[in-house]
Amino acid sequence: MPTLLPARLALLSALLALLVSGCQTYEQKTAETKGFWSGGNLEAAAADFTRKAEKAQGGKDALVYRLEQAMALRASGKIAESQAAFEQADELIQRFDDRAKTSVSRETGALLSNQANLPYTGRDYDRILVSTYKALNHLQSGQFDKARPELIRAYQRQQDAVENNRRRIERERKEIEEAAASKADEHQSVLKAQADPQVDGLMKKNYGPLDSLKAYADYANPFTVYLDGVYFLSFSTGASDLERARKSFERVQAMSGANRHIAADLAVAEKAANGERPPPRTYVIFETGLAPYRGQFRLDLPLFIVGANRVPYVGAALPTLEVNPDRLAPLTLTTSAGSETTVTLASMDGIVGQAFRDELPGIVTKTLMSTTIKATAAYFVNKTAEEQGGSVAGLVSMLATAATQAAVNIADTRTWTTLPKEYQFCSMPTPADGKLKVSAPNGQQAEVALAPGSTSLMLVRSVSPLSPLVVTTIRFP
C-alpha cells in the first residue's frame, strides 16, 4: 500500500490544480478587464467584457457579464451595441423573474459547493438601472418616445423592490428551515459556529463598516427618479405627465436633501403644472467613480461534528463589500451668466450597501450550512478510506478532501461593477449664447455647444481620475 502513495499524491496535485483553476472568484476573473476600465481604456474594457459575455452566454454568469458589457459599450460611445446588450440582459432578467423560485437541483448543488454556482439573477437595483439606461440610450439615439415606457418600467421596478425583498427573505427562511429539518446535526453546528466568539469577532470586523452607508427609502434610486422628472416635464403630453414630473422632483428632494438645483427644478415643474410653459433649461447628470465591488474573507470554523480529527480543513468564504474611495467631483459648469457646481444626487455605495445588508443573513447561514454539509461528507469519505485502505489511504483521502474543500471555498462576489460610485447633478437656464465649459478638479476641461433656446440633457462620465471625461449632450425638441 505505501508504494502507491507517490501516484496518489500526483493525482491529488493534478486534482487540486484543476479545482483551483476552475474556482476563481468573479473579481479574479475580471481583474484584467477592470484594469482597462479603471485606467480609462474604455474601448479595451468594452471589447473584453463583450468577449466574456459571449463566452458566458447560457451559463450562470451570463447576466452579470451582459450588464458589464452594456455599460462599457455605452461609456465607449457604442450606443446601439450597448442597447442590444441591455436588451439581452433584460430578457435574462425577465426569464429569471418568471420562475417562481430557484429549482431544487440548483439549490442542492449550491449547498454542495458554493453560492457562486447559482445563476446570477440580478438585484433590484440592477433591474431599475437596466430600464433607466435603456431610456438614456433611446434619448441619445433620438428615439424620444421609446424612452417613455422604459422610465415607466423603471418606476414600476422601484415599486416592486420592497415586495421582492420581502419575498426573498421569506423564501430564504423556508429554505433554511427545510435544510435544518433534513440536516439537523449540521444546522446545530451552524448555530454553534455563529455563537463562537472568534467567528462573531470576524463578522463584526468585516461587516461593521456597512452601517455607515446611507440607504434610500423603499429601495429607490434618486438618479432614476430625477431622470423621470426631467423626461416627463420636457416631453409632457398633458397634465398627468406634468404632475408626474412635479412628484418626481419632490421625491428627489425628499431623498437627496434640499439644494438649490432641485428647488429650481421643482419650481419649474410646479409652474408647468399650473399652465406655465417651461423655459429652456440644461440638465446635467454626472456619473463619477466606480461602484462598490465584492471581495471575500475566509473564516476557519470550529468543527462541531463527530470525528473532527478526520477533517483537517473546515472553512467558509464570505463576501465583503468594498468601497472604491476615488471619484472625481464636483464638476464646475461655466456660462456667460456665471458658474454652477454639481451636487450629489444618488450614492451607489448606499444603494448597493443596502442590498448587501439585506442579503447578508441568508448568505451567511447558507454558506455555513454548506460548509458543515461538506465537512460531514468529508468525514465519512475519509473514514471509509481509512477503514478499507489503511492509514495511508486515509491520509491521501484527507488531503484530497481538504484540497477539494479549499478549492471550492470561494464566496459569490458577482456584482455589477461598471456602475458609477455616485451620481451628481445640477441644472440651469440654457445660456443665451449656447456656450458652456465643463471643468473637473483634476484640470480636465471640455467646451460644450448647446442649442440656444432649447432644453438639453448633458451626460458626463468619469470612470476614474485617470480616465478622460466623456461628455454627451442630448437636445430635446
C-alpha positions in Angstrom: 0.0 0.0 0.0 2.7 2.6 0.8 4.2 2.2 -2.6 1.1 3.7 -4.1 1.5 7.0 -2.2 3.5 8.9 -4.8 1.0 8.1 -7.5 -1.9 9.1 -5.3 -0.2 12.3 -4.3 0.5 13.1 -8.0 -3.2 12.5 -8.7 -4.1 14.7 -5.8 -1.9 17.5 -7.1 -3.5 17.3 -10.5 -6.9 17.4 -9.0 -6.1 20.4 -6.9 -4.7 22.3 -9.8 -7.9 21.6 -11.8 -10.0 22.7 -8.9 -8.1 25.9 -8.3 -8.2 26.9 -11.9 -11.9 26.4 -12.1 -12.9 28.1 -8.8 -11.8 31.7 -9.3 -13.9 34.5 -7.9 -15.6 37.0 -10.1 -13.1 39.6 -9.1 -10.2 37.3 -10.1 -11.9 36.5 -13.5 -12.4 40.2 -14.3 -9.3 41.8 -12.8 -7.6 42.5 -16.2 -10.7 43.9 -17.8 -11.4 46.1 -14.8 -7.8 47.3 -15.1 -8.6 48.6 -18.6 -11.8 50.1 -17.2 -10.4 52.0 -14.2 -7.3 53.0 -16.3 -9.5 54.9 -18.8 -9.1 52.4 -21.7 -12.8 52.2 -22.2 -12.7 50.6 -25.6 -10.5 47.8 -24.5 -12.7 47.2 -21.5 -15.8 47.1 -23.7 -14.2 44.6 -26.1 -13.0 42.4 -23.2 -16.4 42.4 -21.5 -18.0 41.6 -24.8 -15.8 38.5 -25.2 -16.6 37.4 -21.7 -20.3 38.0 -22.2 -20.4 35.9 -25.4 -18.4 33.1 -23.7 -20.7 33.2 -20.7 -23.9 33.0 -22.8 -26.2 30.4 -21.4 -24.2 30.0 -18.2 -24.6 31.0 -14.6 -22.7 34.3 -15.2 -24.5 35.3 -18.3 -26.4 38.2 -16.8 -23.6 39.9 -14.9 -21.3 39.9 -17.9 -24.1 41.4 -20.1 -24.6 44.2 -17.6 -20.9 44.9 -17.6 -20.7 44.7 -21.4 -23.7 47.1 -21.9 -22.3 49.7 -19.6 -18.7 49.6 -21.0 -20.1 49.8 -24.6 -22.2 52.8 -23.5 -19.2 54.6 -22.0 -17.1 54.0 -25.1 -19.8 55.6 -27.3 -21.3 52.5 -28.9 -24.9 53.2 -28.0 -26.6 50.8 -30.5 -24.4 47.9 -29.3 -25.0 48.9 -25.7 -28.7 48.9 -26.2 -28.5 45.4 -27.7 -26.6 44.2 -24.7 -29.1 45.8 -22.3 -31.9 44.1 -24.2 -30.3 40.7 -23.8 -29.7 41.4 -20.1 -33.4 42.5 -19.7 -34.5 39.3 -21.4 -32.5 37.2 -18.9 -33.9 39.2 -16.0 -37.4 38.6 -17.2 -36.7 34.9 -17.6 -35.5 34.7 -14.1 -38.4 36.7 -12.8 -40.8 34.3 -14.5 -39.5 31.5 -12.4 -41.3 31.3 -9.1 -38.2 30.1 -7.3 -34.8 28.6 -7.9 -35.0 24.9 -8.8 -34.3 22.4 -6.0 -31.5 20.8 -8.0 -29.6 24.1 -8.2 -30.1 24.8 -4.5 -28.8 21.3 -3.7 -25.8 21.9 -6.0 -25.0 25.2 -4.2 -25.1 23.5 -0.8 -22.5 21.0 -2.0 -20.2 23.7 -3.5 -20.9 27.4 -3.0 -23.4 30.2 -3.8 -21.3 31.3 -6.8 -22.5 28.1 -8.6 -26.1 29.5 -8.7 -27.1 31.7 -11.7 -26.7 35.4 -11.2 -30.3 36.6 -11.4 -29.8 40.3 -10.8 -30.7 42.5 -7.9 -33.5 45.1 -7.7 -31.1 48.0 -8.3 -29.9 46.1 -11.4 -33.4 45.9 -12.8 -34.1 49.6 -12.1 -30.9 50.7 -13.7 -31.3 48.5 -16.8 -34.6 50.3 -17.6 -33.0 53.6 -16.7 -30.1 53.2 -19.1 -32.2 51.8 -21.8 -34.2 55.0 -21.6 -31.0 57.1 -21.7 -29.8 55.1 -24.8 -33.1 55.8 -26.5 -32.7 59.5 -25.7 -29.1 59.5 -27.1 -30.4 57.8 -30.2 -33.1 60.4 -30.7 -35.8 57.9 -30.1 -37.5 60.0 -27.5 -40.9 58.2 -27.5 -39.2 54.9 -26.7 -37.7 56.3 -23.5 -41.2 56.7 -22.0 -42.1 53.0 -21.5 -38.6 52.3 -20.1 -39.0 55.0 -17.5 -42.4 53.8 -16.6 -40.9 50.3 -16.2 -38.1 51.7 -14.0 -40.7 53.3 -11.8 -42.6 50.0 -11.5 -39.5 48.1 -10.7 -38.8 50.5 -7.8 -42.3 49.9 -6.6 -41.8 46.1 -6.8 -38.5 46.2 -5.0 -40.0 46.3 -1.5 -42.2 43.3 -2.2 -39.4 41.4 -3.9 -37.2 41.8 -0.9 -40.0 40.6 1.4 -40.5 37.5 -0.8 -36.7 36.8 -1.0 -36.4 36.9 2.8 -39.4 34.6 3.2 -38.1 32.2 0.5 -34.7 32.0 2.2 -36.3 31.5 5.6 -38.2 28.5 4.2 -35.1 27.1 2.5 -33.1 27.3 5.7 -35.9 25.7 7.8 -36.1 22.8 5.3 -32.4 22.4 5.4 -32.4 22.5 9.2 -35.1 19.8 9.3 -33.3 17.5 7.0 -29.8 18.2 8.2 -30.4 18.7 11.9 -26.8 17.9 13.1 -25.3 20.3 10.5 -27.8 23.0 11.5 -26.8 22.7 15.1 -23.1 23.1 14.0 -24.0 26.3 12.2 -25.7 27.7 15.3 -22.7 26.8 17.4 -20.3 28.3 14.9 -22.2 31.6 14.8 -22.1 31.8 18.6 -18.3 31.3 18.7 -16.6 34.5 19.9 -13.8 34.3 17.2 -16.4 33.9 14.4 -18.5 36.7 15.9 -15.5 39.0 16.1 -14.5 38.4 12.5 -18.1 39.0 11.3 -18.2 42.4 13.2 -14.8 43.4 11.8 -15.8 42.8 8.2 -19.4 43.9 8.3 -19.4 46.7 10.8 -18.5 49.4 8.2 -21.7 48.7 6.3 -23.6 50.7 9.0 -22.1 53.9 7.7 -23.5 53.6 4.2 -26.6 55.7 3.6 -29.7 53.9 2.3 -32.7 55.4 0.4 -36.2 54.6 1.4 -38.1 51.8 -0.3 -35.1 50.8 -2.5 -35.5 53.9 -4.7 -32.7 55.4 -6.8 -32.8 59.2 -6.8 -31.0 59.2 -10.2 -33.8 57.3 -11.8 -36.4 59.4 -10.2 -34.7 62.6 -11.3 -34.5 61.4 -14.9 -38.2 60.6 -14.7 -38.9 64.2 -13.7 -36.7 65.7 -16.4 -38.3 63.5 -19.1 -42.0 63.9 -18.2 -41.5 67.7 -17.8 -39.7 68.0 -21.1 -41.9 65.6 -23.1 -45.2 66.2 -21.5 -48.3 65.1 -23.3 -50.7 66.6 -20.8 -51.5 67.4 -17.2 -50.8 63.9 -15.9 -47.2 64.0 -17.2 -46.6 67.4 -15.7 -47.9 66.2 -12.3 -45.7 63.1 -12.6 -42.7 65.3 -13.2 -43.6 67.5 -10.2 -43.9 64.5 -7.9 -40.6 63.0 -9.2 -38.7 66.2 -8.3 -40.5 66.3 -5.0 -39.4 62.7 -4.3 -35.8 63.6 -5.2 -35.8 66.5 -2.8 -37.0 64.2 0.0 -34.4 61.5 -0.7 -31.3 63.5 -1.6 -31.9 66.6 0.5 -32.7 70.2 -0.3 -30.4 72.1 -2.6 -31.0 75.0 -5.0 -30.8 72.8 -8.1 -33.7 70.5 -7.2 -35.6 73.5 -5.7 -35.3 75.3 -9.0 -36.4 72.2 -11.0 -39.4 71.7 -8.6 -40.4 75.3 -9.0 -40.3 75.0 -12.8 -42.4 71.8 -12.6 -44.9 73.4 -10.3 -45.4 76.3 -12.7 -45.7 74.0 -15.6 -48.4 72.0 -13.8 -50.3 75.3 -13.4 -50.1 76.0 -17.1 -46.9 78.0 -17.5 -44.6 76.8 -20.4 -41.2 75.6 -19.0 -38.3 77.8 -20.1 -35.3 76.4 -21.9 -33.2 74.6 -19.3 -30.0 72.5 -19.3 -29.9 69.5 -17.0 -26.5 67.9 -16.1 -26.0 64.4 -14.8 -22.5 63.5 -13.8 -21.6 59.8 -13.2 -18.3 59.6 -11.3 -16.1 56.9 -9.9 -16.6 53.1 -9.5 -19.4 51.3 -7.8 -18.6 49.0 -4.8 -17.3 45.6 -5.6 -17.4 42.3 -3.6 -14.4 40.8 -2.1 -14.2 37.9 0.3 -12.7 36.8 3.6 -12.1 33.3 4.8 -13.4 32.1 8.1 -11.8 29.0 9.7 -14.6 27.4 11.6 -14.6 25.5 14.9 -15.7 22.0 13.9 -18.7 20.8 15.9 -19.2 17.4 14.3 -18.1 13.9 15.3 -14.7 12.9 14.0 -13.0 16.3 13.7 -9.6 14.6 13.5 -10.6 13.1 10.1 -11.4 16.5 8.6 -8.3 18.7 8.6 -9.8 21.7 6.9 -13.2 23.4 7.6 -13.5 26.9 6.3 -16.1 29.2 4.9 -15.6 32.1 2.4 -18.0 35.0 2.9 -18.4 38.1 0.7 -17.4 41.6 1.7 -18.5 44.9 0.2 -15.5 47.0 -0.7 -16.0 50.7 -1.5 -13.8 52.5 -4.1 -12.7 55.7 -2.5 -11.6 57.6 -5.6 -14.0 59.7 -7.6 -13.8 63.0 -9.5 -16.2 65.6 -8.1 -17.7 68.1 -8.3 -17.8 69.5 -11.8 -17.9 73.2 -12.4 -20.1 74.4 -15.2 -19.4 77.9 -16.5 -21.5 80.0 -18.8 -21.7 83.7 -19.6 -24.2 84.0 -16.7 -21.8 82.5 -14.1 -20.8 79.2 -12.7 -22.6 76.2 -11.1 -21.2 73.1 -9.4 -22.7 69.7 -9.3 -24.0 68.2 -6.1 -24.7 64.6 -5.0 -27.9 63.1 -6.4 -27.5 59.4 -5.5 -24.8 57.3 -4.0 -24.4 53.8 -5.4 -22.4 53.0 -2.3 -25.6 53.4 -0.3 -27.8 51.6 -2.8 -25.5 48.6 -3.2 -24.8 48.6 0.5 -28.5 48.4 1.3 -28.9 45.4 -0.9 -25.8 43.7 0.5 -27.0 44.2 4.1 -30.4 42.7 3.2 -28.9 39.6 1.6 -26.2 39.0 4.2 -28.1 37.0 6.8 -29.2 34.5 4.2 -25.7 34.3 2.6 -24.0 33.7 6.0 -26.5 30.9 7.1 -26.4 29.2 3.7 -22.6 29.4 3.5 -22.1 27.9 7.0 -24.7 25.2 6.2 -22.8 24.3 3.0 -19.5 24.2 4.9 -20.8 21.8 7.6 -22.5 19.6 5.0 -19.2 19.3 3.0 -17.3 18.7 6.3 -19.7 15.9 7.3 -19.4 14.3 3.8 -15.6 14.6 4.0 -15.6 12.9 7.4 -17.4 9.8 6.1 -15.3 9.7 2.9 -12.1 9.8 4.9 -13.4 7.3 7.5 -14.3 4.8 4.7 -11.0 5.2 3.0 -9.1 4.6 6.2 -11.2 1.5 7.2 -10.9 0.0 3.7 -7.4 1.0 2.7 -5.5 1.6 5.9 -3.8 4.7 7.3 -2.0 5.7 4.1 -5.3 5.6 2.1 -6.9 7.6 4.9 -4.2 10.2 4.7 -4.5 10.6 0.9 -8.3 10.9 1.3 -7.9 13.5 4.0 -5.5 15.5 1.7 -7.9 15.2 -1.2 -11.0 16.2 0.6 -9.2 19.1 2.3 -7.8 20.3 -1.1 -11.3 20.0 -2.7 -12.9 22.0 0.1 -10.2 24.7 0.0 -10.6 25.0 -3.8 -14.3 25.4 -3.8 -14.3 27.6 -0.8 -15.0 30.9 -2.6 -17.6 33.5 -2.0 -20.1 34.8 -4.6 -18.5 38.1 -5.5 -20.6 38.8 -8.6 -22.0 42.3 -8.8 -22.4 45.0 -11.5 -19.1 46.9 -11.1 -19.1 49.2 -14.1 -21.8 51.4 -12.4 -20.6 54.7 -11.0 -19.9 55.3 -7.4 -22.0 58.4 -7.4 -24.5 60.4 -9.5 -24.2 64.2 -9.2 -26.3 66.8 -10.9 -27.1 70.4 -11.5 -29.5 72.4 -13.7 -29.5 75.9 -15.1 -31.2 78.1 -17.7 -29.8 77.3 -21.1 -27.2 80.0 -21.8 -28.3 82.5 -24.5 -25.1 82.1 -26.5 -25.2 78.3 -26.1 -21.6 78.1 -24.7 -20.8 76.0 -21.6 -17.4 75.0 -20.2 -17.1 71.8 -18.1 -14.2 71.8 -15.6 -13.1 68.9 -13.4 -11.0 69.1 -10.2 -8.1 67.3 -11.9 -7.8 70.0 -14.6 -9.7 68.3 -17.3 -12.0 70.6 -19.3 -14.5 70.4 -22.2 -16.2 73.0 -24.2 -19.8 72.2 -25.0 -22.0 73.9 -27.6 -25.7 73.9 -26.6 -28.6 74.9 -28.7 -29.7 78.4 -27.6 -33.4 78.5 -26.7 -33.6 74.7 -26.3 -33.7 72.3 -23.4 -30.8 69.9 -23.2 -29.7 66.9 -21.1 -25.9 66.8 -20.7 -24.4 63.5 -19.5 -20.8 63.4 -18.2 -19.0 60.2 -17.2 -15.7 59.9 -15.3 -14.7 56.4 -14.5 -11.6 57.5 -12.5 -9.3 60.5 -12.2 -7.1 58.7 -14.8 -9.8 58.4 -17.4 -11.0 61.2 -19.8 -14.3 62.9 -19.3 -17.0 61.5 -21.6 -19.4 64.3 -22.4 -22.7 63.7 -24.3 -25.3 66.4 -25.0 -28.9 65.5 -25.9 -31.0 68.3 -27.3 -34.7 67.9 -26.6 -37.0 69.0 -29.5 
